[in-house]
Amino acid sequence: MKAILLLALGCFAIRAGAASVTNNSSADTSLLEIEPSHNNGGQAFVISGAIQAPPINPKRTRALYRFDFTSLPTNALIQAVVLELTVTKRPGDGLANSAFGLYRMLRPWGEGNKVAVIYPGQGLPATEGEATWSHSFYPTNAWTLPGAAPDVDFVSGQSGYADISFTGPYRFGPTPELVDDVQRWVNDPQSNFGWILICADEGTQFTARHFGSREDPNAHPNLEVEFSVPLQIQFARRLGNQFQLGFTTWPGQTFEVQFRDSLSSGSWQTLTNTGPVTNTAQLVVSDSVAAPQRFYRVVAF
């Protein structure tokens, strides 16, 4: 994607290039129908799908994820989003494959910190403020329906999905819906309640899978976000026999300042380049004033 801005004072053309970040989740936990008042927010995994419960009736599990976007510029334009989740365990007594969908959450929830040892898939009794099958914040804020309800607690339309079978990484996206979700959260951080991961076949036992959580150093979630930033010139001025051009750099991008003496003809020549930069900063580029006129542009890659 290219954004072009023309300025007076010679004329400056700015083209914005794409950058990307990959983040672990900032919070994740499971909702466990088998233990509706339990939390497992500190486990190295989350669970989604149907588990077998005595005698043979399946019990549902759902996973919640939230990501932090404060490292992105507040004016970032989201181009592509992919969520990579790693299945770390599948049922040992049986196996049923299913699609899993991501749905944007409409209300906040508490991750919690419970870690169960004897029955790790069932969590531990929740304490105040933790998400459970029955509550978004135990014990005062109940879900509309146990396990969260579509169109009230989460959007009923999928943002992304993947067909899950064996262990290993699976990629959700890229989809326009995931882009819309992240753009919404960048524009309005207060609306960022993350996604819920729901198995499409919750009525069939053995569809449940363990997915690495943020506590798993080898299999944590990875959210890949590709974005661009509208380049902005802070100033363009002449000081004595020097022309100065100041603009903001963004992490992950390479910048090249180019010039030519005619706006409509001739090849653009490189004045200077820098990057890829690691920090947001203001870069000032100088050029000797020699020709009667000169045109500049900043290109970001």
NUVO-370440 format. One line per 2 residues: for each residue x negated, y negated, z negated of N, C-alpha, C. Coordinates in Angstrom, 2 decimals, padded with zeros to 5 digits. Layout:
residues N
X,Y,Z,X,Y,Z,X,Y,Z; ...
This chain:
residues 301
-000.85,001.20,000.00,000.00,000.00,000.00,-000.88,-001.24,000.00; -000.54,-002.24,000.84,-001.31,-003.47,000.92,-000.41,-004.66,000.62
-000.89,-005.54,-000.24,-000.18,-006.79,-000.52,-001.07,-007.92,-000.07; -000.55,-008.84,000.74,-001.35,-009.92,001.29,-000.83,-011.25,000.78
-001.73,-012.06,000.27,-001.39,-013.38,-000.26,-002.25,-014.41,000.46; -001.63,-015.41,001.06,-002.35,-016.47,001.75,-002.31,-017.73,000.91
-003.46,-018.36,000.74,-003.55,-019.59,-000.03,-004.09,-020.71,000.85; -003.73,-021.93,000.50,-004.34,-023.07,001.15,-005.77,-023.16,000.66
-006.47,-024.22,000.97,-007.87,-024.39,000.63,-008.71,-023.37,001.38; -008.69,-023.52,002.67,-009.42,-022.57,003.51,-008.48,-021.49,003.94
-008.06,-020.64,003.07,-007.14,-019.53,003.30,-007.77,-018.27,002.73; -007.02,-017.57,001.92,-007.54,-016.37,001.27,-006.53,-015.26,001.44
-006.99,-014.14,001.94,-006.12,-012.98,002.09,-006.53,-011.94,001.05; -005.56,-011.43,000.31,-005.85,-010.48,-000.73,-005.11,-009.18,-000.44
-005.83,-008.08,-000.49,-005.21,-006.78,-000.29,-005.42,-005.94,-001.54; -004.34,-005.36,-002.06,-004.42,-004.58,-003.30,-004.59,-003.11,-002.99
-005.56,-002.46,-003.61,-005.77,-001.04,-003.45,-005.22,-000.28,-004.64; -005.23,001.05,-004.53,-004.65,001.89,-005.58,-005.71,002.32,-006.58
-005.28,002.48,-007.81,-006.11,003.03,-008.88,-005.29,004.13,-009.55; -005.91,004.90,-010.42,-005.18,005.99,-011.07,-005.70,006.21,-012.49
-004.83,006.73,-013.34,-005.19,007.14,-014.70,-004.55,008.49,-014.96; -005.17,009.26,-015.84,-004.63,010.54,-016.28,-004.61,010.55,-017.80
-003.43,010.74,-018.38,-003.26,010.65,-019.83,-002.71,011.93,-020.42; -003.19,012.27,-021.61,-002.56,013.28,-022.44,-001.28,012.68,-023.02
-000.37,013.52,-023.48,000.84,013.00,-024.11,000.49,012.31,-025.42; 001.28,011.33,-025.78,001.09,010.64,-027.07,001.95,011.27,-028.16
002.96,012.05,-027.78,003.81,012.77,-028.72,004.48,013.92,-027.98; 004.61,015.06,-028.64,005.37,016.18,-028.06,005.80,017.12,-029.18
006.93,017.77,-028.98,007.46,018.69,-029.98,008.51,019.58,-029.33; 009.02,020.55,-030.12,010.01,021.49,-029.61,011.32,021.36,-030.39
012.41,021.68,-029.71,013.72,021.79,-030.34,014.07,023.27,-030.35; 014.37,023.84,-031.53,014.48,025.28,-031.72,015.87,025.66,-032.21
016.66,026.25,-031.33,018.01,026.62,-031.73,018.01,027.70,-032.82; 017.01,028.57,-032.82,016.95,029.65,-033.80,016.76,029.12,-035.22
016.12,027.96,-035.35,015.94,027.29,-036.64,016.27,025.81,-036.45; 017.56,025.48,-036.47,017.99,024.13,-036.06,017.51,022.99,-036.95
017.03,023.30,-038.15,016.53,022.23,-039.02,015.01,022.28,-039.17; 014.34,023.01,-038.27,012.88,023.13,-038.32,012.21,022.24,-037.28
010.99,021.86,-037.58,010.16,021.05,-036.68,008.84,021.78,-036.43; 008.23,021.61,-035.25,006.90,022.19,-035.00,006.01,021.20,-034.24
006.14,019.91,-034.60,005.43,018.85,-033.87,003.92,018.90,-033.96; 003.35,019.66,-034.90,001.90,019.72,-035.01,001.28,020.92,-034.35
002.10,021.80,-033.75,001.57,023.01,-033.11,000.75,022.66,-031.87; -000.10,023.58,-031.45,-000.89,023.41,-030.23,-000.10,023.81,-029.00
001.21,023.95,-029.14,002.08,024.29,-028.02,003.47,023.75,-028.28; 004.25,023.61,-027.22,005.68,023.40,-027.31,006.35,024.55,-026.58
007.64,024.75,-026.83,008.36,025.88,-026.25,009.58,025.35,-025.49; 009.81,025.95,-024.33,011.03,025.67,-023.59,011.48,026.97,-022.92
012.81,027.16,-022.87,013.37,028.38,-022.32,014.13,029.14,-023.38; 014.61,030.35,-023.04,015.40,031.17,-023.96,014.55,032.29,-024.54
014.57,032.38,-025.87,013.89,033.47,-026.55,014.90,034.54,-026.92; 014.42,035.75,-027.21,015.31,036.81,-027.68,015.47,036.69,-029.19
016.70,036.78,-029.66,016.98,036.74,-031.10,017.89,037.93,-031.44; 017.72,038.53,-032.60,018.52,039.72,-032.96,020.01,039.43,-032.87
020.85,040.40,-032.42,020.33,041.65,-031.88,019.75,041.52,-030.47; 020.47,040.85,-029.56,019.90,040.65,-028.22,020.27,039.29,-027.64
020.99,038.48,-028.42,021.47,037.21,-027.86,020.32,036.20,-027.76; 020.20,035.52,-026.62,019.12,034.54,-026.46,019.39,033.27,-027.25
018.31,032.64,-027.70,018.38,031.34,-028.35,017.57,030.35,-027.53; 018.10,029.15,-027.40,017.47,028.15,-026.54,016.35,027.40,-027.25
015.37,026.99,-026.47,014.34,026.06,-026.93,014.16,025.00,-025.86; 013.80,023.79,-026.29,013.56,022.68,-025.37,012.35,021.90,-025.86
011.64,021.27,-024.93,010.42,020.55,-025.29,010.57,019.07,-024.99; 009.99,018.24,-025.84,010.00,016.78,-025.68,008.58,016.29,-025.46
008.43,015.34,-024.53,007.12,014.72,-024.25,007.29,013.21,-024.16; 006.30,012.50,-024.68,006.25,011.05,-024.50,004.80,010.66,-024.21
004.62,009.67,-023.32,003.29,009.22,-022.90,003.16,007.73,-023.14; 001.95,007.30,-023.36,001.66,005.89,-023.61,001.14,005.24,-022.34
001.64,004.04,-022.02,001.24,003.35,-020.79,000.60,002.00,-021.05; 000.13,001.78,-022.28,-000.45,000.48,-022.60,-001.78,000.25,-021.90
-002.40,001.31,-021.37,-003.65,001.13,-020.64,-003.42,000.60,-019.23; -002.17,000.63,-018.74,-001.86,000.11,-017.41,-001.61,-001.39,-017.48
-001.97,-002.13,-016.44,-001.62,-003.55,-016.39,-000.11,-003.72,-016.48; 000.34,-004.76,-017.13,001.78,-004.98,-017.29,002.48,-005.25,-015.97
001.72,-005.63,-014.93,002.32,-005.86,-013.61,001.99,-004.73,-012.64; 001.65,-003.56,-013.16,001.31,-002.42,-012.30,002.52,-002.00,-011.47
002.25,-001.64,-010.23,003.26,-001.10,-009.33,002.97,000.39,-009.17; 003.87,001.24,-009.68,003.64,002.67,-009.70,003.85,003.25,-008.31
002.86,004.03,-007.85,002.90,004.61,-006.52,003.23,006.10,-006.53; 002.68,006.84,-007.47,002.92,008.28,-007.54,002.70,008.76,-008.97
003.47,009.78,-009.36,003.38,010.36,-010.71,003.47,011.88,-010.60; 002.54,012.57,-011.27,002.56,014.03,-011.36,002.29,014.42,-012.81
003.12,015.29,-013.36,002.90,015.82,-014.70,002.44,017.26,-014.56; 001.25,017.55,-015.10,000.73,018.92,-015.10,000.89,019.50,-016.50
001.63,020.62,-016.59,001.82,021.35,-017.83,001.22,022.74,-017.67; 000.59,023.23,-018.72,-000.06,024.53,-018.66,000.67,025.53,-019.54
001.13,026.62,-018.94,001.75,027.70,-019.68,000.64,028.51,-020.35; 000.69,028.59,-021.68,-000.35,029.29,-022.43,000.11,030.66,-022.94
001.43,030.91,-022.91,001.93,032.20,-023.37,003.28,032.47,-022.74; 003.49,033.73,-022.37,004.78,034.17,-021.85,005.27,035.33,-022.71
006.56,035.71,-022.59,007.07,036.80,-023.42,006.29,038.08,-023.20; 006.05,038.82,-024.28,005.30,040.07,-024.19,006.17,041.27,-023.96
007.45,041.22,-024.38,008.33,042.38,-024.26,009.15,042.38,-022.99; 009.27,041.26,-022.35,010.03,041.15,-021.11,009.64,039.87,-020.42
010.08,039.70,-019.20,009.69,038.50,-018.45,010.78,038.14,-017.47; 011.30,036.93,-017.57,012.27,036.40,-016.61,011.76,035.06,-016.13
011.67,034.89,-014.84,011.19,033.64,-014.26,012.35,032.66,-014.09; 012.03,031.38,-014.10,013.07,030.37,-013.97,012.45,029.04,-013.57
013.29,028.17,-013.06,012.87,026.78,-012.84,013.03,026.01,-014.14; 012.17,025.01,-014.32,012.23,024.12,-015.47,012.31,022.69,-014.96
013.16,021.89,-015.58,013.34,020.51,-015.13,012.97,019.50,-016.19; 012.49,018.33,-015.74,012.21,017.19,-016.60,013.36,016.20,-016.49
013.82,015.70,-017.64,014.93,014.76,-017.68,014.54,013.58,-018.57; 014.80,012.38,-018.09,014.43,011.17,-018.85,015.29,011.04,-020.10
014.63,010.85,-021.24,015.34,010.70,-022.50,015.93,009.29,-022.62; 017.10,009.22,-023.28,017.82,007.96,-023.45,017.80,007.46,-024.89
017.18,008.22,-025.78,017.13,007.79,-027.18,015.81,008.25,-027.80; 015.35,007.55,-028.83,014.07,007.89,-029.44,014.16,009.15,-030.29
013.00,009.69,-030.65,012.92,010.91,-031.45,011.58,010.92,-032.18; 011.50,011.70,-033.24,010.28,011.76,-034.04,009.51,013.04,-033.78
008.24,012.93,-033.47,007.43,014.11,-033.13,007.31,015.09,-034.29; 007.01,014.59,-035.49,006.79,015.47,-036.62,005.39,016.05,-036.61
005.06,016.78,-037.69,003.71,017.32,-037.81,003.66,018.74,-038.32; 004.77,019.48,-038.22,004.83,020.81,-038.80,004.05,021.84,-037.97
003.31,022.71,-038.69,002.53,023.78,-038.07,002.86,025.07,-038.81; 003.54,025.99,-038.14,003.90,027.27,-038.75,002.83,028.30,-038.43
002.51,029.14,-039.41,001.48,030.16,-039.22,002.08,031.55,-039.07; 002.99,031.93,-039.97,003.55,033.28,-039.93,004.48,033.45,-038.73
005.38,032.50,-038.53,006.27,032.52,-037.37,006.09,031.21,-036.60; 005.02,031.07,-035.84,004.70,029.78,-035.21,005.74,029.28,-034.22
006.52,030.22,-033.66,007.54,029.81,-032.71,008.82,029.33,-033.35; 008.86,029.34,-034.69,010.07,028.92,-035.39,009.86,027.67,-036.24
008.67,027.11,-036.24,008.40,025.88,-036.95,008.54,026.03,-038.46; 008.64,024.89,-039.13,008.82,024.82,-040.58,009.93,023.82,-040.89
010.52,023.90,-042.08,011.58,022.95,-042.43,011.15,021.50,-042.22; 011.99,020.76,-041.53,011.65,019.37,-041.18,011.72,018.47,-042.40
010.94,017.43,-042.36,011.05,016.36,-043.34,011.56,015.12,-042.63; 011.76,014.06,-043.38,012.43,012.87,-042.86,011.74,012.32,-041.61
012.55,012.03,-040.60,012.06,011.37,-039.40,011.57,012.30,-038.30; 011.69,013.62,-038.49,011.17,014.57,-037.51,012.28,015.11,-036.61
011.95,015.39,-035.35,012.92,015.94,-034.40,013.15,017.42,-034.67; 014.40,017.82,-034.58,014.81,019.22,-034.73,015.88,019.50,-033.68
016.35,020.74,-033.64,017.44,021.09,-032.73,018.70,020.28,-033.06; 018.90,019.97,-034.32,020.12,019.27,-034.73,019.97,017.75,-034.76
018.75,017.23,-034.93,018.55,015.80,-035.14,017.40,015.24,-034.32; 017.56,014.01,-033.86,016.44,013.30,-033.24,015.50,012.78,-034.31
016.07,012.35,-035.44,015.32,011.99,-036.64,016.02,012.65,-037.83; 015.44,013.71,-038.30,016.05,014.45,-039.41,015.95,013.62,-040.70
016.99,013.61,-041.55,018.29,014.29,-041.43,019.43,013.34,-041.09; 019.12,012.13,-040.64,020.16,011.11,-040.51,020.66,010.87,-039.09
019.83,011.10,-038.08,020.21,010.79,-036.70,020.43,012.07,-035.91; 021.67,012.54,-035.87,021.99,013.78,-035.16,022.06,013.53,-033.66
021.65,014.54,-032.89,021.89,014.49,-031.45,023.39,014.47,-031.20; 023.80,014.01,-030.03,025.23,014.02,-029.69,025.77,015.44,-029.72
024.99,016.38,-029.17,025.23,017.81,-029.30,023.93,018.44,-029.75; 023.96,019.53,-030.49,022.71,020.18,-030.88,021.83,020.47,-029.67
020.56,020.12,-029.77,019.64,020.31,-028.65,019.61,019.15,-027.67; 020.43,018.12,-027.90,020.55,016.92,-027.07,021.55,017.14,-025.93
022.30,016.10,-025.61,023.40,016.19,-024.64,023.09,015.38,-023.39; 023.45,015.91,-022.21,023.23,015.17,-020.95,024.10,013.92,-020.89
023.54,012.89,-020.25,024.20,011.61,-020.02,024.43,010.79,-021.28; 024.02,011.31,-022.44,024.09,010.55,-023.68,022.71,010.50,-024.33
022.14,011.68,-024.53,020.80,011.77,-025.11,019.71,011.80,-024.04; 020.04,012.30,-022.86,019.10,012.30,-021.74,019.88,012.20,-020.43
019.21,011.72,-019.40,019.82,011.58,-018.07,020.05,012.98,-017.49; 021.23,013.20,-016.92,021.56,014.53,-016.42,020.85,014.89,-015.12
020.38,013.90,-014.37,019.67,014.17,-013.13,018.20,014.45,-013.39; 017.65,015.46,-012.71,016.25,015.82,-012.88,015.32,014.75,-012.33
014.23,014.53,-013.04,013.16,013.68,-012.51,012.11,014.50,-011.78; 011.97,015.76,-012.15,011.01,016.66,-011.51,011.26,018.07,-011.99
010.77,019.06,-011.23,010.96,020.45,-011.65,009.82,021.30,-011.12; 009.69,022.49,-011.69,008.71,023.48,-011.23,009.25,024.86,-011.53
008.94,025.82,-010.66,009.28,027.21,-010.91,008.18,027.84,-011.74; 008.55,028.39,-012.90,007.58,028.89,-013.87,007.65,030.40,-013.93
006.48,031.04,-013.88,006.42,032.49,-014.03,005.34,032.88,-015.02; 004.08,032.94,-014.58,003.00,033.44,-015.43,002.26,032.28,-016.10
001.20,032.61,-016.83,000.41,031.58,-017.48,-000.41,030.80,-016.45; -000.79,029.59,-016.84,-001.57,028.74,-015.95,-000.91,027.38,-015.77
-001.55,026.49,-015.01,-001.02,025.13,-014.83,000.09,025.06,-013.79; 001.05,024.19,-014.02,002.15,023.93,-013.09,002.31,022.42,-012.96
002.63,021.97,-011.74,002.71,020.54,-011.46,004.15,020.14,-011.16; 004.62,019.14,-011.89,005.94,018.57,-011.69,005.76,017.26,-010.93
006.27,017.19,-009.73,006.09,016.00,-008.90,005.03,016.21,-007.85; 004.74,015.14,-007.07,005.32,013.79,-007.21,006.75,013.71,-006.68
007.57,012.90,-007.35,008.93,012.65,-006.92,009.25,011.16,-007.09; 010.18,010.63,-006.32,010.60,009.23,-006.53,011.17,009.00,-007.92
011.82,010.02,-008.49,012.43,009.86,-009.81,011.36,009.69,-010.90; 010.27,010.44,-010.81,009.18,010.27,-011.78,008.56,008.88,-011.65
008.39,008.41,-010.42,007.89,007.05,-010.21,008.82,006.03,-010.84; 010.13,006.20,-010.63,011.11,005.26,-011.21,011.05,005.28,-012.73
010.91,006.47,-013.31,010.84,006.57,-014.78,009.66,005.79,-015.32; 008.47,006.04,-014.76,007.26,005.39,-015.29,007.30,003.89,-015.02
007.80,003.48,-013.85,007.91,002.05,-013.58,008.83,001.38,-014.59; 009.92,002.06,-014.93,010.86,001.54,-015.93,010.15,001.33,-017.27
009.32,002.31,-017.67,008.66,002.24,-018.96,007.53,001.21,-018.98; 006.87,001.01,-017.84,005.85,-000.04,-017.76,006.50,-001.41,-017.86
007.64,-001.58,-017.17,008.34,-002.86,-017.20,009.01,-003.12,-018.55; 009.47,-002.06,-019.20,010.20,-002.19,-020.45,009.72,-001.11,-021.42
008.61,-001.32,-022.10,008.06,-000.29,-023.00,009.02,000.17,-024.08; 009.96,-000.68,-024.48,010.89,-000.30,-025.53,011.85,000.80,-025.10
011.96,001.04,-023.80,012.85,002.09,-023.29,012.14,003.41,-023.08; 010.87,003.49,-023.44,010.07,004.70,-023.21,010.33,005.73,-024.31
011.22,006.68,-024.01,011.51,007.78,-024.92,011.04,009.12,-024.34; 010.36,009.06,-023.19,009.78,010.27,-022.63,010.77,011.15,-021.89
010.37,012.43,-021.76,011.18,013.42,-021.04,011.49,014.60,-021.95; 012.56,015.31,-021.60,012.87,016.60,-022.20,012.71,017.66,-021.12
012.05,018.77,-021.46,011.83,019.88,-020.54,012.84,020.97,-020.86; 013.69,021.28,-019.87,014.78,022.23,-020.07,014.71,023.32,-019.01
014.82,024.57,-019.45,014.86,025.71,-018.54,016.21,025.74,-017.83; 016.19,026.02,-016.54,017.42,026.06,-015.76,018.27,027.27,-016.09
017.69,028.30,-016.69,018.41,029.53,-017.02,018.29,029.81,-018.51; 018.92,028.95,-019.31,018.84,029.10,-020.76,019.69,030.26,-021.29
020.52,030.86,-020.45,021.34,031.98,-020.88,020.66,033.32,-020.72; 019.47,033.33,-020.15,018.75,034.58,-019.93,017.56,034.68,-020.86
017.51,035.71,-021.68,016.39,035.87,-022.60,015.09,036.12,-021.84; 013.99,035.81,-022.48,012.64,035.97,-021.95,012.28,034.93,-020.88
013.04,033.84,-020.79,012.62,032.75,-019.91,011.72,031.77,-020.66; 011.64,031.88,-021.98,010.86,030.92,-022.78,009.37,031.04,-022.48
008.69,029.89,-022.49,007.25,029.84,-022.30,006.65,028.87,-023.32; 005.43,029.16,-023.73,004.64,028.20,-024.50,003.88,027.32,-023.51
003.96,026.02,-023.70,003.22,025.05,-022.91,002.23,024.34,-023.84; 001.00,024.18,-023.41,000.02,023.50,-024.24,000.49,022.11,-024.62
000.33,021.75,-025.89,000.72,020.43,-026.37,-000.51,019.54,-026.46; -000.32,018.32,-026.92,-001.43,017.37,-026.99,-002.50,017.82,-027.99
-002.12,018.74,-028.91,-003.09,019.24,-029.87,-003.99,020.33,-029.30; -003.68,020.83,-028.10,-004.49,021.86,-027.47,-005.57,021.19,-026.61
-006.85,021.27,-026.99,-007.88,020.55,-026.23,-008.13,021.13,-024.84; -007.69,022.36,-024.60,-007.97,023.00,-023.32,-006.77,023.09,-022.38
-005.58,022.82,-022.90,-004.38,023.00,-022.06,-003.34,021.93,-022.34; -003.78,020.74,-022.76,-002.81,019.68,-023.08,-002.16,019.14,-021.81
-001.01,018.47,-021.92,-000.36,017.88,-020.75,-001.26,016.82,-020.10; -001.16,016.71,-018.80,-001.87,015.67,-018.05,-000.88,014.93,-017.17
-000.70,013.65,-017.44,000.17,012.83,-016.61,-000.70,011.98,-015.71; -000.63,012.23,-014.41,-001.43,011.51,-013.43,-000.58,010.39,-012.82
-001.04,009.17,-012.99,-000.30,008.00,-012.49,-001.17,007.23,-011.52; -000.70,007.09,-010.30,-001.38,006.26,-009.30,-000.62,004.94,-009.19
-001.35,003.83,-009.23,-000.70,002.53,-009.24,-001.54,001.51,-008.50; -000.92,000.40,-008.18,-001.63,-000.73,-007.61,-001.29,-001.96,-008.44
-002.14,-002.96,-008.34,-001.94,-004.21,-009.08,-002.01,-005.36,-008.08; -000.99,-006.21,-008.03,-001.07,-007.38,-007.14,-002.28,-008.23,-007.52
-003.20,-008.39,-006.60,-004.39,-009.18,-006.89,-004.03,-010.66,-006.98; -004.67,-011.32,-007.90,-004.39,-012.73,-008.13,-005.70,-013.53,-008.16
-005.71,-014.63,-007.41,-006.84,-015.56,-007.48,-006.53,-016.58,-008.58; -007.43,-016.65,-009.55,-007.25,-017.61,-010.64,-007.64,-019.03,-010.22
-008.67,-019.14,-009.39,-009.06,-020.48,-008.92,-009.90,-020.36,-007.66; -009.88,-021.41,-006.88,-010.73,-021.57,-005.69,-011.16,-023.03,-005.70
-012.48,-023.29,-005.81,-012.93,-024.66,-006.01,-014.31,-024.87,-005.40; -014.60,-026.14,-005.20,-015.94,-026.53,-004.74,-016.66,-027.29,-005.85
-017.87,-026.83,-006.13,-018.73,-027.48,-007.10,-020.05,-027.82,-006.41; -020.22,-029.11,-006.08,-021.43,-029.52,-005.34,-021.46,-028.85,-003.98
-022.55,-028.13,-003.71,-022.65,-027.44,-002.42,-022.30,-025.95,-002.55; -021.54,-025.61,-003.62,-021.12,-024.23,-003.84,-019.59,-024.12,-003.82
-019.11,-023.07,-003.18,-017.69,-022.72,-003.25,-017.54,-021.55,-004.21; -016.58,-021.63,-005.14,-016.38,-020.57,-006.12,-014.96,-020.01,-006.02
-014.91,-018.69,-006.12,-013.65,-017.96,-006.04,-013.56,-017.05,-007.27; -012.50,-017.20,-008.06,-012.32,-016.40,-009.27,-011.07,-015.55,-009.19
-011.21,-014.25,-009.52,-010.05,-013.35,-009.50,-010.24,-012.28,-010.57; -009.15,-011.55,-010.88,-009.16,-010.54,-011.93,-009.45,-009.17,-011.35
-010.36,-008.44,-011.98,-010.64,-007.06,-011.59,-009.88,-006.11,-012.52; -009.58,-004.92,-012.00,-008.87,-003.91,-012.78,-009.66,-002.62,-012.80
-009.63,-001.88,-013.91,-010.41,-000.64,-014.02,-010.09,000.36,-012.91; -011.13,001.02,-012.43,-010.97,002.07,-011.43,-011.01,001.58,-010.00
-011.05,000.27,-009.78,-011.03,-000.25,-008.43,-012.39,-000.83,-008.03; -012.64,-000.80,-006.73,-013.82,-001.43,-006.13,-013.35,-002.64,-005.35
-014.08,-003.75,-005.47,-013.67,-005.01,-004.85,-014.75,-005.49,-003.89; -014.30,-006.03,-002.77,-015.22,-006.60,-001.79,-014.69,-007.96,-001.35
-015.53,-009.00,-001.45,-015.18,-010.33,-000.98,-015.76,-010.50,000.42; -014.89,-010.85,001.36,-015.29,-010.99,002.76,-015.01,-012.40,003.25
-015.66,-012.78,004.36,-015.45,-014.12,004.91,-015.60,-014.10,006.42; -015.05,-015.10,007.05,-015.33,-015.42,008.45,-014.98,-016.87,008.67
-015.53,-017.47,009.72,-015.38,-018.90,009.94,-014.13,-019.27,010.72; -013.46,-018.27,011.29,-012.19,-018.51,012.00,-011.15,-017.56,011.44
-009.95,-018.06,011.20,-008.91,-017.22,010.64,-008.40,-016.20,011.64; -008.42,-016.57,012.93,-007.78,-015.73,013.93,-008.74,-014.88,014.75
-010.03,-015.09,014.61,-010.97,-014.33,015.43,-012.28,-014.10,014.67; -013.05,-013.14,015.21,-014.32,-012.82,014.59,-014.20,-011.70,013.57
-015.31,-011.08,013.25,-015.31,-009.98,012.29,-015.45,-010.50,010.87; -014.77,-009.85,009.97,-014.94,-010.17,008.56,-016.29,-009.65,008.11
-017.04,-010.51,007.41,-018.35,-010.14,006.90,-018.31,-010.05,005.38; -019.15,-009.18,004.84,-019.17,-008.97,003.39,-020.02,-010.04,002.71
-019.40,-010.74,001.76,-020.14,-011.68,000.95,-020.74,-010.96,-000.26; -019.92,-010.16,-000.94,-020.40,-009.37,-002.07,-019.39,-008.29,-002.37
-019.81,-007.28,-003.10,-018.89,-006.23,-003.56,-019.28,-005.78,-004.95; -018.32,-005.19,-005.62,-018.56,-004.70,-006.98,-017.62,-003.55,-007.28
-018.06,-002.65,-008.17,-017.19,-001.56,-008.61,-017.73,-000.19,-008.24; -016.99,000.84,-008.68,-015.72,000.68,-009.39,-015.92,000.11,-010.79
-015.06,-000.84,-011.15,-015.19,-001.52,-012.42,-014.56,-000.68,-013.53; -015.02,-000.89,-014.75,-014.53,-000.11,-015.89,-013.64,-000.91,-016.83
-013.66,-002.23,-016.68,-012.87,-003.07,-017.59,-012.13,-004.15,-016.81; -011.06,-004.61,-017.41,-010.36,-005.76,-016.86,-011.16,-007.02,-017.18
-011.46,-007.80,-016.15,-012.29,-009.00,-016.37,-012.06,-009.98,-015.22; -012.51,-011.21,-015.43,-012.46,-012.20,-014.35,-013.81,-012.23,-013.66
-013.79,-012.08,-012.35,-015.01,-012.10,-011.56,-015.07,-013.41,-010.79; -016.21,-014.07,-010.83,-016.42,-015.32,-010.11,-017.48,-015.09,-009.04
-017.13,-015.39,-007.80,-018.01,-015.21,-006.66,-018.32,-016.57,-006.06; -019.59,-016.83,-005.75,-020.00,-018.12,-005.19,-020.54,-017.95,-003.78
-020.39,-019.01,-002.98,-020.92,-019.04,-001.62,-021.37,-020.46,-001.31; -022.46,-020.58,-000.56,-022.95,-021.90,-000.17,-022.01,-022.53,000.84
-021.75,-023.82,000.66,-020.91,-024.55,001.62,-021.80,-025.00,002.76; -021.60,-024.38,003.92,-022.44,-024.69,005.08,-021.60,-025.02,006.30
-020.68,-024.11,006.65,-019.86,-024.31,007.84,-018.74,-025.31,007.55; -018.19,-025.95,008.58,-017.09,-026.91,008.39,-015.87,-026.26,007.74
-015.66,-024.99,008.04,-014.56,-024.27,007.41,-014.96,-022.81,007.25; -014.36,-022.17,006.29,-014.63,-020.74,006.07,-013.41,-020.14,005.37
-013.10,-018.92,005.74,-011.94,-018.21,005.19,-012.43,-016.98,004.44; -011.78,-016.71,003.31,-012.21,-015.60,002.46,-011.04,-014.67,002.19
-011.37,-013.44,001.92,-010.37,-012.49,001.45,-011.03,-011.51,000.47; -010.21,-010.99,-000.46,-010.66,-010.00,-001.42,-009.94,-008.69,-001.09
-010.72,-007.63,-000.94,-010.17,-006.33,-000.60,-010.43,-005.39,-001.78; -009.39,-004.74,-002.27,-009.52,-003.77,-003.36,-009.29,-002.38,-002.83
-010.17,-001.46,-003.23,-010.07,-000.07,-002.77,-009.69,000.82,-003.94
